[in-house]
Amino acid sequence: MTRKIADCRKHPSVSHCSLTIAGEEDEVVRAATDHAVAVHEHTDSPELREQIRAMLEDEKTGA
């Protein structure tokens, strides 16, 4: 299974966040949602989770 990545550096923010979260898709969506609510003051909603899921990228491997 391909790991997914959510990278805050690719999305401009007031806090200039540099966090990157990697793991299985559901884990990353869950952790990125928690981060978006706690740090970026978003409201947890199905729409937010779908936006996060849509921005995920496959982790690039060195192989």
mmCIF file of the N, C-alpha and C atoms, coordinates in Angstrom:
data_MODEL
# 
_entry.id   MODEL 
# 
loop_
_atom_site.group_PDB 
_atom_site.id 
_atom_site.type_symbol 
_atom_site.label_atom_id 
_atom_site.label_alt_id 
_atom_site.label_comp_id 
_atom_site.label_asym_id 
_atom_site.label_entity_id 
_atom_site.label_seq_id 
_atom_site.pdbx_PDB_ins_code 
_atom_site.Cartn_x 
_atom_site.Cartn_y 
_atom_site.Cartn_z 
_atom_site.occupancy 
_atom_site.B_iso_or_equiv 
_atom_site.pdbx_formal_charge 
_atom_site.auth_seq_id 
_atom_site.auth_comp_id 
_atom_site.auth_asym_id 
_atom_site.auth_atom_id 
_atom_site.pdbx_PDB_model_num 
ATOM 1   N N  . MET A 1 1  ? 0.845   -1.184 0.000  1.00 0.00 ? 1  MET A N  1 
ATOM 2   C CA . MET A 1 1  ? 0.000   0.000  0.000  1.00 0.00 ? 1  MET A CA 1 
ATOM 3   C C  . MET A 1 1  ? 0.891   1.249  0.000  1.00 0.00 ? 1  MET A C  1 
ATOM 4   N N  . THR A 1 2  ? 0.535   2.203  -0.831 1.00 0.00 ? 2  THR A N  1 
ATOM 5   C CA . THR A 1 2  ? 1.294   3.446  -0.928 1.00 0.00 ? 2  THR A CA 1 
ATOM 6   C C  . THR A 1 2  ? 0.937   4.379  0.213  1.00 0.00 ? 2  THR A C  1 
ATOM 7   N N  . ARG A 1 3  ? 1.954   4.867  0.904  1.00 0.00 ? 3  ARG A N  1 
ATOM 8   C CA . ARG A 1 3  ? 1.720   5.846  1.967  1.00 0.00 ? 3  ARG A CA 1 
ATOM 9   C C  . ARG A 1 3  ? 1.361   7.183  1.339  1.00 0.00 ? 3  ARG A C  1 
ATOM 10  N N  . LYS A 1 4  ? 0.591   7.975  2.073  1.00 0.00 ? 4  LYS A N  1 
ATOM 11  C CA . LYS A 1 4  ? 0.167   9.293  1.625  1.00 0.00 ? 4  LYS A CA 1 
ATOM 12  C C  . LYS A 1 4  ? 0.850   10.367 2.445  1.00 0.00 ? 4  LYS A C  1 
ATOM 13  N N  . ILE A 1 5  ? 0.946   11.565 1.868  1.00 0.00 ? 5  ILE A N  1 
ATOM 14  C CA . ILE A 1 5  ? 1.582   12.699 2.531  1.00 0.00 ? 5  ILE A CA 1 
ATOM 15  C C  . ILE A 1 5  ? 0.662   13.910 2.466  1.00 0.00 ? 5  ILE A C  1 
ATOM 16  N N  . ALA A 1 6  ? 0.563   14.616 3.591  1.00 0.00 ? 6  ALA A N  1 
ATOM 17  C CA . ALA A 1 6  ? -0.058  15.944 3.652  1.00 0.00 ? 6  ALA A CA 1 
ATOM 18  C C  . ALA A 1 6  ? 1.054   16.898 4.049  1.00 0.00 ? 6  ALA A C  1 
ATOM 19  N N  . ASP A 1 7  ? 1.299   17.914 3.234  1.00 0.00 ? 7  ASP A N  1 
ATOM 20  C CA . ASP A 1 7  ? 2.431   18.824 3.454  1.00 0.00 ? 7  ASP A CA 1 
ATOM 21  C C  . ASP A 1 7  ? 1.916   20.260 3.545  1.00 0.00 ? 7  ASP A C  1 
ATOM 22  N N  . CYS A 1 8  ? 1.962   20.836 4.741  1.00 0.00 ? 8  CYS A N  1 
ATOM 23  C CA . CYS A 1 8  ? 1.469   22.204 4.957  1.00 0.00 ? 8  CYS A CA 1 
ATOM 24  C C  . CYS A 1 8  ? 2.242   23.238 4.149  1.00 0.00 ? 8  CYS A C  1 
ATOM 25  N N  . ARG A 1 9  ? 3.489   22.954 3.815  1.00 0.00 ? 9  ARG A N  1 
ATOM 26  C CA . ARG A 1 9  ? 4.297   23.932 3.078  1.00 0.00 ? 9  ARG A CA 1 
ATOM 27  C C  . ARG A 1 9  ? 3.711   24.237 1.708  1.00 0.00 ? 9  ARG A C  1 
ATOM 28  N N  . LYS A 1 10 ? 2.888   23.341 1.177  1.00 0.00 ? 10 LYS A N  1 
ATOM 29  C CA . LYS A 1 10 ? 2.295   23.538 -0.146 1.00 0.00 ? 10 LYS A CA 1 
ATOM 30  C C  . LYS A 1 10 ? 1.029   24.384 -0.103 1.00 0.00 ? 10 LYS A C  1 
ATOM 31  N N  . HIS A 1 11 ? 0.623   24.803 1.098  1.00 0.00 ? 11 HIS A N  1 
ATOM 32  C CA . HIS A 1 11 ? -0.600  25.590 1.268  1.00 0.00 ? 11 HIS A CA 1 
ATOM 33  C C  . HIS A 1 11 ? -0.278  26.811 2.122  1.00 0.00 ? 11 HIS A C  1 
ATOM 34  N N  . PRO A 1 12 ? -0.282  27.991 1.526  1.00 0.00 ? 12 PRO A N  1 
ATOM 35  C CA . PRO A 1 12 ? 0.079   29.205 2.272  1.00 0.00 ? 12 PRO A CA 1 
ATOM 36  C C  . PRO A 1 12 ? -0.782  29.388 3.515  1.00 0.00 ? 12 PRO A C  1 
ATOM 37  N N  . SER A 1 13 ? -0.152  29.815 4.591  1.00 0.00 ? 13 SER A N  1 
ATOM 38  C CA . SER A 1 13 ? -0.889  30.081 5.820  1.00 0.00 ? 13 SER A CA 1 
ATOM 39  C C  . SER A 1 13 ? -0.204  31.204 6.585  1.00 0.00 ? 13 SER A C  1 
ATOM 40  N N  . VAL A 1 14 ? -0.947  31.818 7.468  1.00 0.00 ? 14 VAL A N  1 
ATOM 41  C CA . VAL A 1 14 ? -0.422  32.901 8.290  1.00 0.00 ? 14 VAL A CA 1 
ATOM 42  C C  . VAL A 1 14 ? 0.703   32.394 9.189  1.00 0.00 ? 14 VAL A C  1 
ATOM 43  N N  . SER A 1 15 ? 0.593   31.151 9.635  1.00 0.00 ? 15 SER A N  1 
ATOM 44  C CA . SER A 1 15 ? 1.581   30.602 10.565 1.00 0.00 ? 15 SER A CA 1 
ATOM 45  C C  . SER A 1 15 ? 2.847   30.090 9.871  1.00 0.00 ? 15 SER A C  1 
ATOM 46  N N  . HIS A 1 16 ? 2.863   30.054 8.532  1.00 0.00 ? 16 HIS A N  1 
ATOM 47  C CA . HIS A 1 16 ? 4.009   29.545 7.774  1.00 0.00 ? 16 HIS A CA 1 
ATOM 48  C C  . HIS A 1 16 ? 4.399   28.148 8.246  1.00 0.00 ? 16 HIS A C  1 
ATOM 49  N N  . CYS A 1 17 ? 3.411   27.318 8.416  1.00 0.00 ? 17 CYS A N  1 
ATOM 50  C CA . CYS A 1 17 ? 3.574   25.966 8.943  1.00 0.00 ? 17 CYS A CA 1 
ATOM 51  C C  . CYS A 1 17 ? 4.432   25.117 8.004  1.00 0.00 ? 17 CYS A C  1 
ATOM 52  N N  . SER A 1 18 ? 5.281   24.289 8.580  1.00 0.00 ? 18 SER A N  1 
ATOM 53  C CA . SER A 1 18 ? 6.151   23.420 7.786  1.00 0.00 ? 18 SER A CA 1 
ATOM 54  C C  . SER A 1 18 ? 5.915   21.936 8.070  1.00 0.00 ? 18 SER A C  1 
ATOM 55  N N  . LEU A 1 19 ? 4.804   21.609 8.722  1.00 0.00 ? 19 LEU A N  1 
ATOM 56  C CA . LEU A 1 19 ? 4.526   20.220 9.095  1.00 0.00 ? 19 LEU A CA 1 
ATOM 57  C C  . LEU A 1 19 ? 4.226   19.360 7.878  1.00 0.00 ? 19 LEU A C  1 
ATOM 58  N N  . THR A 1 20 ? 4.772   18.145 7.879  1.00 0.00 ? 20 THR A N  1 
ATOM 59  C CA . THR A 1 20 ? 4.438   17.122 6.893  1.00 0.00 ? 20 THR A CA 1 
ATOM 60  C C  . THR A 1 20 ? 3.994   15.889 7.669  1.00 0.00 ? 20 THR A C  1 
ATOM 61  N N  . ILE A 1 21 ? 2.875   15.319 7.242  1.00 0.00 ? 21 ILE A N  1 
ATOM 62  C CA . ILE A 1 21 ? 2.323   14.127 7.888  1.00 0.00 ? 21 ILE A CA 1 
ATOM 63  C C  . ILE A 1 21 ? 2.308   13.012 6.851  1.00 0.00 ? 21 ILE A C  1 
ATOM 64  N N  . ALA A 1 22 ? 2.819   11.831 7.214  1.00 0.00 ? 22 ALA A N  1 
ATOM 65  C CA . ALA A 1 22 ? 2.859   10.705 6.282  1.00 0.00 ? 22 ALA A CA 1 
ATOM 66  C C  . ALA A 1 22 ? 2.340   9.450  6.970  1.00 0.00 ? 22 ALA A C  1 
ATOM 67  N N  . GLY A 1 23 ? 1.672   8.607  6.200  1.00 0.00 ? 23 GLY A N  1 
ATOM 68  C CA . GLY A 1 23 ? 1.169   7.346  6.715  1.00 0.00 ? 23 GLY A CA 1 
ATOM 69  C C  . GLY A 1 23 ? 0.090   6.808  5.798  1.00 0.00 ? 23 GLY A C  1 
ATOM 70  N N  . GLU A 1 24 ? -0.677  5.851  6.293  1.00 0.00 ? 24 GLU A N  1 
ATOM 71  C CA . GLU A 1 24 ? -1.801  5.343  5.521  1.00 0.00 ? 24 GLU A CA 1 
ATOM 72  C C  . GLU A 1 24 ? -2.853  6.436  5.399  1.00 0.00 ? 24 GLU A C  1 
ATOM 73  N N  . GLU A 1 25 ? -3.604  6.425  4.313  1.00 0.00 ? 25 GLU A N  1 
ATOM 74  C CA . GLU A 1 25 ? -4.515  7.524  3.982  1.00 0.00 ? 25 GLU A CA 1 
ATOM 75  C C  . GLU A 1 25 ? -5.431  7.928  5.132  1.00 0.00 ? 25 GLU A C  1 
ATOM 76  N N  . ASP A 1 26 ? -6.119  6.988  5.740  1.00 0.00 ? 26 ASP A N  1 
ATOM 77  C CA . ASP A 1 26 ? -7.044  7.343  6.829  1.00 0.00 ? 26 ASP A CA 1 
ATOM 78  C C  . ASP A 1 26 ? -6.319  7.944  8.025  1.00 0.00 ? 26 ASP A C  1 
ATOM 79  N N  . GLU A 1 27 ? -5.112  7.446  8.316  1.00 0.00 ? 27 GLU A N  1 
ATOM 80  C CA . GLU A 1 27 ? -4.322  8.008  9.414  1.00 0.00 ? 27 GLU A CA 1 
ATOM 81  C C  . GLU A 1 27 ? -3.936  9.453  9.131  1.00 0.00 ? 27 GLU A C  1 
ATOM 82  N N  . VAL A 1 28 ? -3.521  9.712  7.900  1.00 0.00 ? 28 VAL A N  1 
ATOM 83  C CA . VAL A 1 28 ? -3.093  11.057 7.531  1.00 0.00 ? 28 VAL A CA 1 
ATOM 84  C C  . VAL A 1 28 ? -4.274  12.017 7.546  1.00 0.00 ? 28 VAL A C  1 
ATOM 85  N N  . VAL A 1 29 ? -5.412  11.595 7.029  1.00 0.00 ? 29 VAL A N  1 
ATOM 86  C CA . VAL A 1 29 ? -6.595  12.467 7.045  1.00 0.00 ? 29 VAL A CA 1 
ATOM 87  C C  . VAL A 1 29 ? -6.974  12.804 8.480  1.00 0.00 ? 29 VAL A C  1 
ATOM 88  N N  . ARG A 1 30 ? -6.964  11.818 9.353  1.00 0.00 ? 30 ARG A N  1 
ATOM 89  C CA . ARG A 1 30 ? -7.313  12.027 10.764 1.00 0.00 ? 30 ARG A CA 1 
ATOM 90  C C  . ARG A 1 30 ? -6.327  12.996 11.430 1.00 0.00 ? 30 ARG A C  1 
ATOM 91  N N  . ALA A 1 31 ? -5.030  12.754 11.251 1.00 0.00 ? 31 ALA A N  1 
ATOM 92  C CA . ALA A 1 31 ? -4.009  13.598 11.884 1.00 0.00 ? 31 ALA A CA 1 
ATOM 93  C C  . ALA A 1 31 ? -3.996  15.000 11.275 1.00 0.00 ? 31 ALA A C  1 
ATOM 94  N N  . ALA A 1 32 ? -4.143  15.095 9.966  1.00 0.00 ? 32 ALA A N  1 
ATOM 95  C CA . ALA A 1 32 ? -4.134  16.405 9.308  1.00 0.00 ? 32 ALA A CA 1 
ATOM 96  C C  . ALA A 1 32 ? -5.369  17.220 9.701  1.00 0.00 ? 32 ALA A C  1 
ATOM 97  N N  . THR A 1 33 ? -6.494  16.549 9.897  1.00 0.00 ? 33 THR A N  1 
ATOM 98  C CA . THR A 1 33 ? -7.704  17.245 10.355 1.00 0.00 ? 33 THR A CA 1 
ATOM 99  C C  . THR A 1 33 ? -7.475  17.791 11.758 1.00 0.00 ? 33 THR A C  1 
ATOM 100 N N  . ASP A 1 34 ? -6.950  16.973 12.647 1.00 0.00 ? 34 ASP A N  1 
ATOM 101 C CA . ASP A 1 34 ? -6.660  17.434 14.007 1.00 0.00 ? 34 ASP A CA 1 
ATOM 102 C C  . ASP A 1 34 ? -5.708  18.631 13.972 1.00 0.00 ? 34 ASP A C  1 
ATOM 103 N N  . HIS A 1 35 ? -4.695  18.561 13.132 1.00 0.00 ? 35 HIS A N  1 
ATOM 104 C CA . HIS A 1 35 ? -3.727  19.652 13.000 1.00 0.00 ? 35 HIS A CA 1 
ATOM 105 C C  . HIS A 1 35 ? -4.391  20.915 12.448 1.00 0.00 ? 35 HIS A C  1 
ATOM 106 N N  . ALA A 1 36 ? -5.218  20.764 11.419 1.00 0.00 ? 36 ALA A N  1 
ATOM 107 C CA . ALA A 1 36 ? -5.884  21.916 10.808 1.00 0.00 ? 36 ALA A CA 1 
ATOM 108 C C  . ALA A 1 36 ? -6.784  22.630 11.806 1.00 0.00 ? 36 ALA A C  1 
ATOM 109 N N  . VAL A 1 37 ? -7.440  21.873 12.673 1.00 0.00 ? 37 VAL A N  1 
ATOM 110 C CA . VAL A 1 37 ? -8.324  22.455 13.692 1.00 0.00 ? 37 VAL A CA 1 
ATOM 111 C C  . VAL A 1 37 ? -7.493  23.124 14.781 1.00 0.00 ? 37 VAL A C  1 
ATOM 112 N N  . ALA A 1 38 ? -6.465  22.437 15.282 1.00 0.00 ? 38 ALA A N  1 
ATOM 113 C CA . ALA A 1 38 ? -5.685  22.948 16.411 1.00 0.00 ? 38 ALA A CA 1 
ATOM 114 C C  . ALA A 1 38 ? -4.776  24.115 16.040 1.00 0.00 ? 38 ALA A C  1 
ATOM 115 N N  . VAL A 1 39 ? -4.166  24.061 14.860 1.00 0.00 ? 39 VAL A N  1 
ATOM 116 C CA . VAL A 1 39 ? -3.154  25.054 14.500 1.00 0.00 ? 39 VAL A CA 1 
ATOM 117 C C  . VAL A 1 39 ? -3.692  26.125 13.549 1.00 0.00 ? 39 VAL A C  1 
ATOM 118 N N  . HIS A 1 40 ? -4.497  25.704 12.595 1.00 0.00 ? 40 HIS A N  1 
ATOM 119 C CA . HIS A 1 40 ? -4.950  26.623 11.552 1.00 0.00 ? 40 HIS A CA 1 
ATOM 120 C C  . HIS A 1 40 ? -6.372  27.135 11.771 1.00 0.00 ? 40 HIS A C  1 
ATOM 121 N N  . GLU A 1 41 ? -6.962  26.754 12.898 1.00 0.00 ? 41 GLU A N  1 
ATOM 122 C CA . GLU A 1 41 ? -8.281  27.243 13.330 1.00 0.00 ? 41 GLU A CA 1 
ATOM 123 C C  . GLU A 1 41 ? -9.410  26.921 12.362 1.00 0.00 ? 41 GLU A C  1 
ATOM 124 N N  . HIS A 1 42 ? -9.289  25.794 11.641 1.00 0.00 ? 42 HIS A N  1 
ATOM 125 C CA . HIS A 1 42 ? -10.390 25.327 10.804 1.00 0.00 ? 42 HIS A CA 1 
ATOM 126 C C  . HIS A 1 42 ? -11.413 24.624 11.689 1.00 0.00 ? 42 HIS A C  1 
ATOM 127 N N  . THR A 1 43 ? -12.597 24.440 11.162 1.00 0.00 ? 43 THR A N  1 
ATOM 128 C CA . THR A 1 43 ? -13.639 23.693 11.859 1.00 0.00 ? 43 THR A CA 1 
ATOM 129 C C  . THR A 1 43 ? -13.686 22.284 11.283 1.00 0.00 ? 43 THR A C  1 
ATOM 130 N N  . ASP A 1 44 ? -13.674 21.285 12.160 1.00 0.00 ? 44 ASP A N  1 
ATOM 131 C CA . ASP A 1 44 ? -13.746 19.895 11.710 1.00 0.00 ? 44 ASP A CA 1 
ATOM 132 C C  . ASP A 1 44 ? -15.102 19.664 11.062 1.00 0.00 ? 44 ASP A C  1 
ATOM 133 N N  . SER A 1 45 ? -15.088 19.201 9.831  1.00 0.00 ? 45 SER A N  1 
ATOM 134 C CA . SER A 1 45 ? -16.328 18.932 9.102  1.00 0.00 ? 45 SER A CA 1 
ATOM 135 C C  . SER A 1 45 ? -16.039 17.903 8.015  1.00 0.00 ? 45 SER A C  1 
ATOM 136 N N  . PRO A 1 46 ? -17.072 17.283 7.503  1.00 0.00 ? 46 PRO A N  1 
ATOM 137 C CA . PRO A 1 46 ? -16.863 16.353 6.381  1.00 0.00 ? 46 PRO A CA 1 
ATOM 138 C C  . PRO A 1 46 ? -16.210 17.061 5.184  1.00 0.00 ? 46 PRO A C  1 
ATOM 139 N N  . GLU A 1 47 ? -16.553 18.315 4.973  1.00 0.00 ? 47 GLU A N  1 
ATOM 140 C CA . GLU A 1 47 ? -15.977 19.072 3.858  1.00 0.00 ? 47 GLU A CA 1 
ATOM 141 C C  . GLU A 1 47 ? -14.465 19.259 4.046  1.00 0.00 ? 47 GLU A C  1 
ATOM 142 N N  . LEU A 1 48 ? -14.049 19.593 5.274  1.00 0.00 ? 48 LEU A N  1 
ATOM 143 C CA . LEU A 1 48 ? -12.625 19.749 5.553  1.00 0.00 ? 48 LEU A CA 1 
ATOM 144 C C  . LEU A 1 48 ? -11.893 18.438 5.303  1.00 0.00 ? 48 LEU A C  1 
ATOM 145 N N  . ARG A 1 49 ? -12.446 17.342 5.775  1.00 0.00 ? 49 ARG A N  1 
ATOM 146 C CA . ARG A 1 49 ? -11.806 16.039 5.588  1.00 0.00 ? 49 ARG A CA 1 
ATOM 147 C C  . ARG A 1 49 ? -11.687 15.681 4.110  1.00 0.00 ? 49 ARG A C  1 
ATOM 148 N N  . GLU A 1 50 ? -12.684 16.019 3.321  1.00 0.00 ? 50 GLU A N  1 
ATOM 149 C CA . GLU A 1 50 ? -12.625 15.760 1.880  1.00 0.00 ? 50 GLU A CA 1 
ATOM 150 C C  . GLU A 1 50 ? -11.582 16.649 1.205  1.00 0.00 ? 50 GLU A C  1 
ATOM 151 N N  . GLN A 1 51 ? -11.472 17.905 1.635  1.00 0.00 ? 51 GLN A N  1 
ATOM 152 C CA . GLN A 1 51 ? -10.442 18.797 1.085  1.00 0.00 ? 51 GLN A CA 1 
ATOM 153 C C  . GLN A 1 51 ? -9.052  18.252 1.390  1.00 0.00 ? 51 GLN A C  1 
ATOM 154 N N  . ILE A 1 52 ? -8.869  17.789 2.614  1.00 0.00 ? 52 ILE A N  1 
ATOM 155 C CA . ILE A 1 52 ? -7.573  17.212 3.002  1.00 0.00 ? 52 ILE A CA 1 
ATOM 156 C C  . ILE A 1 52 ? -7.300  15.961 2.186  1.00 0.00 ? 52 ILE A C  1 
ATOM 157 N N  . ARG A 1 53 ? -8.289  15.096 2.058  1.00 0.00 ? 53 ARG A N  1 
ATOM 158 C CA . ARG A 1 53 ? -8.108  13.855 1.292  1.00 0.00 ? 53 ARG A CA 1 
ATOM 159 C C  . ARG A 1 53 ? -7.719  14.178 -0.163 1.00 0.00 ? 53 ARG A C  1 
ATOM 160 N N  . ALA A 1 54 ? -8.318  15.214 -0.730 1.00 0.00 ? 54 ALA A N  1 
ATOM 161 C CA . ALA A 1 54 ? -8.046  15.586 -2.123 1.00 0.00 ? 54 ALA A CA 1 
ATOM 162 C C  . ALA A 1 54 ? -6.633  16.138 -2.309 1.00 0.00 ? 54 ALA A C  1 
ATOM 163 N N  . MET A 1 55 ? -6.043  16.716 -1.266 1.00 0.00 ? 55 MET A N  1 
ATOM 164 C CA . MET A 1 55 ? -4.700  17.300 -1.394 1.00 0.00 ? 55 MET A CA 1 
ATOM 165 C C  . MET A 1 55 ? -3.583  16.307 -1.109 1.00 0.00 ? 55 MET A C  1 
ATOM 166 N N  . LEU A 1 56 ? -3.900  15.107 -0.664 1.00 0.00 ? 56 LEU A N  1 
ATOM 167 C CA . LEU A 1 56 ? -2.866  14.120 -0.344 1.00 0.00 ? 56 LEU A CA 1 
ATOM 168 C C  . LEU A 1 56 ? -2.090  13.723 -1.586 1.00 0.00 ? 56 LEU A C  1 
ATOM 169 N N  . GLU A 1 57 ? -0.825  13.460 -1.375 1.00 0.00 ? 57 GLU A N  1 
ATOM 170 C CA . GLU A 1 57 ? 0.046   12.985 -2.448 1.00 0.00 ? 57 GLU A CA 1 
ATOM 171 C C  . GLU A 1 57 ? 0.634   11.643 -2.042 1.00 0.00 ? 57 GLU A C  1 
ATOM 172 N N  . ASP A 1 58 ? 1.006   10.865 -3.031 1.00 0.00 ? 58 ASP A N  1 
ATOM 173 C CA . ASP A 1 58 ? 1.704   9.607  -2.746 1.00 0.00 ? 58 ASP A CA 1 
ATOM 174 C C  . ASP A 1 58 ? 3.102   9.914  -2.255 1.00 0.00 ? 58 ASP A C  1 
ATOM 175 N N  . GLU A 1 59 ? 3.549   9.138  -1.273 1.00 0.00 ? 59 GLU A N  1 
ATOM 176 C CA . GLU A 1 59 ? 4.917   9.293  -0.788 1.00 0.00 ? 59 GLU A CA 1 
ATOM 177 C C  . GLU A 1 59 ? 5.878   8.778  -1.855 1.00 0.00 ? 59 GLU A C  1 
ATOM 178 N N  . LYS A 1 60 ? 6.878   9.560  -2.146 1.00 0.00 ? 60 LYS A N  1 
ATOM 179 C CA . LYS A 1 60 ? 7.880   9.139  -3.128 1.00 0.00 ? 60 LYS A CA 1 
ATOM 180 C C  . LYS A 1 60 ? 8.927   8.298  -2.426 1.00 0.00 ? 60 LYS A C  1 
ATOM 181 N N  . THR A 1 61 ? 9.238   7.186  -2.994 1.00 0.00 ? 61 THR A N  1 
ATOM 182 C CA . THR A 1 61 ? 10.242  6.308  -2.408 1.00 0.00 ? 61 THR A CA 1 
ATOM 183 C C  . THR A 1 61 ? 11.550  6.451  -3.177 1.00 0.00 ? 61 THR A C  1 
ATOM 184 N N  . GLY A 1 62 ? 12.621  6.050  -2.553 1.00 0.00 ? 62 GLY A N  1 
ATOM 185 C CA . GLY A 1 62 ? 13.933  6.150  -3.166 1.00 0.00 ? 62 GLY A CA 1 
ATOM 186 C C  . GLY A 1 62 ? 14.211  5.049  -4.169 1.00 0.00 ? 62 GLY A C  1 
ATOM 187 N N  . ALA A 1 63 ? 13.275  4.159  -4.363 1.00 0.00 ? 63 ALA A N  1 
ATOM 188 C CA . ALA A 1 63 ? 13.507  3.021  -5.271 1.00 0.00 ? 63 ALA A CA 1 
ATOM 189 C C  . ALA A 1 63 ? 13.288  3.369  -6.714 1.00 0.00 ? 63 ALA A C  1 
# 
